[in-house]
Amino acid sequence: MRRDLPRCPMLQRKSKPSSHALAVISNLLLTWLSCSSLETAPHVSEALRLLSQILSPVPTVSAALVECGDGGALTAQRGTWINMARAPPATNAFPNSSFPPTAPPPCPGASNGSLPGLDVPYFLTETITAVLSVAGNLFICTVILRDRKLRAVVTNHFLVSLAAADILVGAVAIPCAQMADAGLPRGRPTLCLLMLCTLLIFTQASVFGLLAIAVERYISILKPFQYPSLMSPQNSLLVILSSWVLATFIGTLPLMGWHKPFPPDSQCKFNAFIEDTFEVYFKFVACMLVPLAIMLVLYGHIFLEAKRQIRKVAEREVEVSRQARRRRVLHKELRLATSLFIILFCFAFCWLPLHVINTLQLVCPGCPIPSPLVLATIVLSHANSAINPVVYVFRMRSFRQAFTATFPCTWHPLPGSAPSKFSASGLTPSNRLELASHNSPLPGK
C-alpha cells in the first residue's frame, strides 16, 4: 500500500548555481530516491530535507531536494518496483541554468516495465507433467530395448519413436515453456526464438508419431499380405526418420523468418514472437486438424474391418450357443470401440483447446481470455505426452507380459495360485512365445 509522505513548503528563492556539479548532485540524488524501496522512502526524504538546509546558500538546489524528498514514494507489485515519484524532472530544477538539461539515469530493470512473475500453480503442474512424461516413456524404451522379441516387432519401432518424442517433450519442451512463461531469457531474442522453436519441434514430433502408429496399424489390419513388404524394418525406420525431419522443418519455420518483430521490452513470450497466422493457419489446420482427420478415417476403417473379423471368427465356434456367441462378439466390439475412442478422444481433448484459444485470439484480438485458462490449455497439450504410454503401451497385453519379465520384482502372484500357471517371472512358456508374434490389432486392446 502506498504511503503518502508529508509535504514541506517549497523554498521560493531562486538563484543561478555556481557550478554544474550541483546539477549533477541533484540528478544523482533524484535517481537514488526513485530507485529506493518503499521502506526507505521516509528516511531518504528526511535526509534530503537536512541536506537542503546545508545547501541553503543555493536555494534552487535546496528547493529541488525538498521537492524530491516529498515526492519520492515507491510501491511494490508482483516483485517489481513501480515508480510513483511525483518529483519533477531534473531538467526543471535549474530554470536559469546555462548548462544543457540532463535527465537522471534510469533505474536498473525499470525501463522495460515490470518483471514477470512466476505462476506457481502452472510451474508445479508443468513439472509434474514433465516427470510423468519422462518416467513413463523411459520405462517403455527400457522394456522394448531390453527384450529381443519386442525389438523384432515393427510396431514397437514406432512406439519407441513416439516414446522418444514424449521424453523430449517432458525433458526439454516443458522447461522451455516454463521459461517462456517467466519471460526468459531476457534481452536475447534469437536465443528465445530458438528455444520456442525447440518446443514446437518436439511437440510436433509427438503428433506425427501418433499419426505414424495409426498408418502402421491400418496397413497391418487391412493389408496383411502387403504388410511385410510395406512395413519392413528398413521402411519403418525411413518413415520414422521422415516424420522427425518434417517435424523439425515445421518447428524451425519461425526461426527462418515467420515470426513477429522482436518486442522492445525484450521479454521472451510465446505470443510476442510466434505469429498468430503461423499458429492458426499452419500449425492448427495443417499440422493438427489434418493428422486428426487422417487418424479418424484410418481408425474408422480399422474398426469396421476388425468388427467383421470378430464376427467371422465367432461364426466358426459351433460348440458355443448362438446367444453366448452373440454376447462374446458384442463384448469384443465394445472393447475395440473403447480403445479407438480413448485414442482419438485423448488426442483431441489434449490438443484442440489450445488451438481453439489461439484461433479466438486471432479472430477476436480484443476478446478477454483469462490467463489461467490459457495456461491450463498449455498444460493439457503437454499432458498428452504423459498419457500416451497409458493409451498406447501399458494397456497392451504383450507389453505387460514383457514388462513383468523385465522387472520380475513387480509381479506378486496371489496366494493359492496354481504353481503351473505362472513361472518365476509370471509368464508361461506359451506366453513367452506369443511375444514374437504381432501385437494386438490396436494399442490398448
N, C-alpha and C positions, 0 to 999 in steps of 0.2 A: 504494500500500500504506500502510495506517495505521501510524504510528509511535507506540509507547507512550512517553509522556513520564514521566520520573521524578517521583515524588510526594514532596512535602516534608511533614513533620508539621504539622498544623494547630495554630495557637496557641489555647489553651483559654481565655484570658482574655476575658471579655465585659464590656462596659460600654455605657452608652447614649451614642450620638453626640451631640455638642453642637449639631449643625446638620443640617438636611435636605440641605444641599449635599453632604455626604459620601455620602448615599444616591444622589444624582444622579450624582456622580462614579463611584460603584461601578457603577451601571447602564450608564453610558456605556462604562466600561472593559470590562464584560462583553459589551456589544454589539460593541465593537471587536474583541474576541477571537473571538467567534462568527462574525464576518464576515471574519476574516483567512484567508489561504490556508495550506495545509499547510506550505509552505516557511518562512513567517514565524512559525509557531507557537512554535518553541523560543525565538526572540528575544523574542516577546511574553511568553512565560512568564517569562523571566529578568528582563524589565523590570518585570513585576508583582511579582516577589519583592523587587527593590530598592525598589520603591515601598512595599511592605508594611513594610519596615524603616524607611522615612522616616515612615510613618504609624503607627509603633508606639505612640504615645500613644493612638491609637484602636484598641484591639485587635480590635474586631469587623470594622472595615473591613480591617484588616491580614489577619485570618483569611480574609475573603471573597476578598481579592485573591490570597492564596496558593492557595485552592481553585480560583479561576478560572484561574490560571496552570497548575495541574496538569491541569485537565480540558478545556482548550480545544484540541482536536485536530480538524482537518477533513480530509476526504478528497475527492478529485475523481473523478467518474464521469460519462462522456459529456459533458464540458464543463460539468457542473453541480456546484456545491459543496454537499455533503450535510453537514449539521451533526452532528458526532459528539461534541459537547461533553458532558461529564459534570457540568458545573458546575450547582449547584442554582439555582433561580430567585432573582432578586434580592429577591423578597418575603420569603425566609427569611434574608436576610443580616442583618437587624436585628430579631430577635425581640422585643426590648423597646422598639422604637421606637414612638412615639405617632403617627407620620405614617402616612398610608394607604399600603398596598403599591402599588408601581409596577412594572409589567412593562417589561423592556427593549424598545426598538423593534425591529421585525423587520428582518432583513437584506433589502436590496433584491433582489427576484427570488427570495427563498427561501420566501415564504409560499405560493406557488402550486405548489409542487412543483418537480421538476426541469424544466429547459428541454428542449424536444425536440431530438433530434439529427438531423443530416442524413444520410439514407441515400444515400450517394454512388452506388452502382450503380443504384438506382432513378432518381435525379436525372439521371444521364447517359443512361440508356436512354430516359427520357421526352423528354429534349432531342433525342436523335437522331430519335425518332419524330415529334416536332413539326416538325423541319427537313424531314424527308422528306414529311410531310403537306402542309406549306405549299408546298414546291418543286414536287412532282408535280402538285398541283391548280392551282397558278398557271400551269403550262405548259398544262394543259387549257383553262383560261379564256382564256389568251392566244391559243392556236391557234383556238379556236372563235370568239372575238370578232373576230379579225382576218380570218377567212375568211367572205366574204359568203354563199357557198353552204352552209357549215356552219350559219350562223346561220338559214338558211331551213328547216332540218330541225327538226321539232318535238321529236324525241328529244333533240337536243342542248340544248334548253331545260332538260330535266330533268337532263341531265348537268352543266350549268353550275350549277344549283341544288345538286346533290349536291357538286360541287367547292367551291362557296362555303361550304357547311356544314363540309366537311372542312378547309378553310383556317382557319375559325374554331375548329375543334377543336384544330388544331395551334398557332394563334397565341394563343388565349385560354383554352380549356378545359384544355389540358395545363398551362400555367403556374398556373392556379387549383388544379389537383390537386397540383402540386408545393408550392405554398404551404400547402395544407391538410395535406399530409403533414408539413410542418415546424411545424404549429400556428399559422400566421399567417393573418390578423392577430390579435394578442392584445388582449384587453380590449375588442373591438368586435364583439359578437355579431351585430348587424344587418348590418354590412358583411360579416362572414363568411358569413352565410346568403345574402346577395345574391350573393356570389362562388360559392358552391356551386350556387345556382340557375342562374347563368350557365353553369356546367359542364353541368348537366342539360339546359338548353335546346339547346345546340349538339350534344351527342351524340344527343339525341332527334331533332333536325332531320336529322342524317345517316341515322338509321334510317328515318325517313319518306321521305327522298329515295330510298333503295333500294327501298322499297315502291312509290313513285310510278313508278319506272322499270319495275318488274315489271308494274304495271297498264297502262302505256302500251304495252309490248311485247305484252301479251296482246290488247289491242284491235287493235293493228296486224296481228297474225298471224291471229287467229280472227275478227275482224270488219273485214276490209279495206275493204268498201264503206261501212261506217258511220264509218270512221276519220276522213276529212276533216271530218265534222260534229262528231264526238265530241271529237276532239283538234285542234281549230283553235288557232291561236296564242293567241287570247283565252282559250279554255277551259284550255289548258295553263298559262298564267300564273295563272289562277284556282286551279287545282289546286295549283300550287307555293305560291302565297300562303296557301292554306288549310292546307297542311302546316306551313308556318312558324308560322302563328297557333296551330295545335293544339300544336306542339312548345313554343311559348312559354307557353301555358296550362298544360301539364303540368309544365314545368320550374319555374314560379313557384308551384305549389301549396304547397311548404314555406314560401315567403315569405308566403302567405296564412294560415298558421296550422298547417299539417300538419307540425309539427316537434317535436322533443323540447324540454323546458325547457332554457334556456341553462345550460350546465355552469358550476359555481362556479369552476373553475380558469381560465376564460376562454380556453382554447386552442381554436383553430379546427380541429376534427377532423370529418371527414365523418360518421362513425358517432355522434359526440356530438351532432350537430344533426339529421340526417335520420332520420326514423322508419323502423324496420325494416319495419313494415307497409306503408309507402309504397313502399319498395324492392322488397318481395317481391310483395304482392298487387296493387299497381297498376303499378309500373314494370316488373316482370318479366312478370307474367301478361298484363296488358292492353296494355302498350307494347312488349313484346319477343316473347313467345310467339305472340300473335295476328298481328303482322306476319310472323313466320317461318312460321306455318301458312298464311297467305294466299299468301306467296311460293311456298311448296312446292306448293300447289294450282295456282296460275297457271302456274308453270314446268312442272308436270306436264302440263297441257293444252297448253302451247306445244310441249313435246317430242313429244307424240302427233300434234299437227297438223303440225308440221314433218317428222316422220318420214313421215307419209302423203304430204305434198307431195314429199318427196325420192323416194319410190318411184314416184309418178305421173310425175315428170319422167324418171326412169330408164326407165320403160316405153316412152317415146316415142323413145328412142335406138335406132333399128333397125339403125344401122350398127355398133353395138357388140355383141360376143358376150354371151351370157347370163352367162357366168362373169365376164367383165370388168365387166358392168353390176352384178352382184351384189356384186362386190368394191368398186366405187365407192360403192354405196349404204351398205354397211357402214362404209366409211371416213367418209362424211359423217355418218352417225348416231352414230358414235363421237365425232367432233368435237363434234357437238351435245350429246351426253350429257356430254362432258368439260366443256364450257363451263357447262352448267347445274350440274354437280356443283361446279365451282370457285366459282361464285357463292354457292350455298347453303352449301357447306362453310366458306368463309371467313367468312360472316356468323355461322354458328352457332359456329364454332371461336373466334371473337374475343369473342363476347358471352356465350355460355352459361356459361363457367367462373366469371365474376364473379358472375352472378346465382345460380348454384348455391351458391357460398360464402355469399352473403347469405341465401339460404334456410336453409342449415345453421346460420348464426348465430342466426336467428330461432327455428328449431325446437329447437336444442340450444345454448342460450347458454353452457353450461359446457364445450362441446367445444373442445379446444385446436386452433386453426388457426394454423400458422406465419405470422408476419408477412411473410416473403419470398414465400410463396405468394400472399397477398392482394395484395401489390404487383405480382407478376407478372401476375395476372389483370387488374389495373387497366391495366397497360401494354398487355396484349393487346387489351383493349377499345378503347383509343385507337389501336392499330396498325391497326385496321380502316380508319381514315381514310387511312392511308398505302398500304394495299393496294387500296382502291377504284379509284384511277387505273389500276393494272395490270390489274385484273379487268374493268373496265367500258369502258375507253377505249383504253389502249395496245395491246390485242390486236385492236382493230377495224381492218380494212384501210383503210377510208375515212379514219379519223383518222390513221393512219400516213402516208398519202399527203398529207393536208393538213399534217401536221407537217413533212414533208420539204419541202413547198412554202413553208412559213412560215420554216423555218430551213434554207435550202439548203446552208449550210456543213456540216451534219451528214451530208449524203449524199455518199458516196465510191464511185462505181461501180467494179466490179472491172476490172482491166486486161484488155483484149481484148474488152470488151463491145461489142455492136453499137451503132454510133452512133445508128442509127434507133430503137433500143429505148427509150432514155432521152433526155429533153431535158436542158437545163442544170440543171433542178431535180430531175431524176429521175422526171419524170412525162410520160406521153404525152398528147396532146390527148384521146384517148378516156378516159383515166383521170380527167382533169380533169372531163369531162362526167359521169362517174359520181358525182362528189361532190354533184351536185344531186339525185340520187335518194335514196330512203330508205336508211338504214344497213342493214346485215345484220340478219336477224331477231333475233339475240341478241347482246348485248355479248360480245365475246371471240371471235366467230365469224369 
